[in-house]
Amino acid sequence: MLKQRARAVAAGLRLVDLALLAVALPPAYWIRDGLAGNRLAGLYNLSFYWPVLATSLLAWLALAPLTQLYQAYRTQSLSTELARLARTTVLVGLVVFAALFAMKQQDFARSLLFLYFVLAFSSLSAARIALRLGARAARRRGRNTRSYAVVGAGRLAGDVIEGIAVHREWGYDFQGYIVPDGAEPPRDGKALGRLSEVDRILDEHPLDLVIFAAQRERLEDIEQAVLTCEERGVAVKICLKLFSARIAKTSVEELEGVPMLSFTSTPHDYLALFLKRTFDIVVSAAVLLVASPVLLLVSAAIKLDSPGPVFFRQRRIGLNGREFTLYKFRSMCLDAEHRLPDVVEYNEMGGPVFKMLRDPRVTRVGRWLRRTSLDEFPQFWNVLRGEMSIVGPRPPIRSEVMRYERWQRRRLSVRPGITCTWQVSGRNDIDFEQWMALDLEYIDTWSFWRDLEIVMRTIPAVILGKGAR
């Protein structure tokens, strides 16, 4: 029953959102038309812009599932809902602008489109806030609430109840405990009966939801009770805290009809990851195209400075241990690998990584390339191939990975990058342990906006040559 109600609420929200998107166009047109004068050109008739509205409505319906706009309305915070709303609005705007550009429609006033999406987002946000305030007012009067019971009598059951009680705006009304057979009833709560009596309990108490918070050793005992709730149409939630996960985020998925409990310790926002990959492709292609004259001059300088190939190729370890060939401009003499044992005692970096301030194997041009970070530019080709990203932990060689401690191997769980937090925090001035900690902190707090921040911080770090060797 609750699931049907949730679907009805989501369907209602879709209709309201689509109506507000449609209603926002005429006011935006009238405001923009009133601003027409010396600086702003006049507009066509309003009917000329109806294709924009149709594209916006279709894009909204297509993108809303990706942004999870209509999921978990009751239990998600207002800030989360408004953030999803803003993300959906921006993406719809980008789709409309891209569609107009692809169709070579230059007659659409960009100022009108911008004003339209601003008004649309404002009205959508106002509607969401009004809906929240109305729902909270109704719940304070005892309306639109959900009665629930918790199966369990231990600490886990108490944690569930306390967690729900903090969010009074959700409108969940706790009715009491359903105590597992053989367990002691809680002293600080109302017991509705034993788990074996769930049929009677549902007869005597109008419950909308039953939350199973039994310990994992009792999971086999709840199957019949879950079936009883299912037959009566009472919603069921099962607490899946089977064992604690300090790092990974948990989620429930379905694989060919089989529920799966997933533990993920890497970024899994598919929309943000899609934006990251799009950003990688666009920026890498642009850099290689725009910088091609400079790259040709660098190639010539390398050939004139020392014998050997222009590019240095090395097998590196990428996403989840996959090997790939990394490309750099050659900055060392041809026999640098063979001469490593001669200088290894001068290593200035702890751990398995070798770093040396005045490495005698570096050529004259190579020293300049490293100081300006131009030796890294061929890696934009690795980014285009999907082996690397613009932002991510630096890719190690296999001999380094073999010496990692277990906790350090998690840095291989994301695609490696050209720049990262380590690059903009001092690079070689940071010891190995700090380097690894920075990479893991990046993975745990990743967002697309964090990537953009690191890219912007990389520019002055490269110009100033901070930590470069």
Disulfide bonds with the S-S distance in Angstrom:
none
